[in-house]
């Protein structure tokens, strides 16, 4: 890892050079009370003074709906137009939080585990993540409880920590990050002797992650799932805002002799997610579906891919219409 310093004017110049390079740039944009990732065309578009976006940046690399291939039938002849990886533009996600950047690690292990998902890999390989460490947090944040921190660099290509003078410490983590730095190398100076930790938010540790994992091994038949899920609506909001949820369905959009096969976001919290053609549903109650969500993230994923399926961003708790709080639920499990 290499460290550099960039002043406030250099930061604006560097951002301008990224835009002028022809790369597609996504960043947090404010619309009323909400802040979410959108494509931007100037630094003035980028939101300031917020803690977290409503949605994660996951959709840039794993879109909500994406055409896998198209087809056209002409009598007995079928013409297939497959997904073209070259159609994906070079992309920069600017001002992503450390918890979001970390979310692409388990997400990539799911899609590229064993073999590469061509569609997902095309987006991932052409995307550079510029994360900003967190100077503020709220009561929903719990990254320090799930192996993260407000200044964690895992998953990022470059991380910036903003200093009181408006400049930033730039930590260059990957080759993609270095390539983005070199595009405006004159904007950067040698790193100052600064400890970034004093500029980071204070996020307390609420529970021991390994204890959660161990407790869950014996909790499959526990009454806790019914207790925790009693007010769950099964709306799927938690999955759709989550940076690591990867559930999807495959839909057919056909019209006569032509059509498309589309990958769409789905959620294991939906009542029809596990519905069999026979009519049998192995997870017929909301408590079973809630159990699956927690076990998947904190038991099955660490055993299968050696990583947890939660980065402590707190979005699911912020988005829940009935105030279910995943941090409180996990804390109750370890008691």
Secondary structure, DSSP 4 states (H G I P E B T S, - for coil): -EEEEE-HHHHHHHHHHHHHTT-EEEEEEEETTEEEEEE-SSGGGS--S-S--SS-THHHHS-SEEEEEEEEEETTEEEEEE--GGGSPPEEEEEEEHHHHHHHHHHHHHHSSSS--HHHHHHHHTEEEEEE--S---TT--GGGGT--TT--TT-SEEEEE-TTS-EEEEE-SHHHHHHHHTTGGGEEEPPS--GGGGS------S-HHHHHHHHTT-TT-THHHHHHTT-----HHHHH-SS---EEEEEEEETTEEEEEEEE--TTSTTTTB-TTS-BSS-SHHHHHHHHHHIIIIIHHHHHSS-S-----HHHHH-TT---HHHHHHHHH-
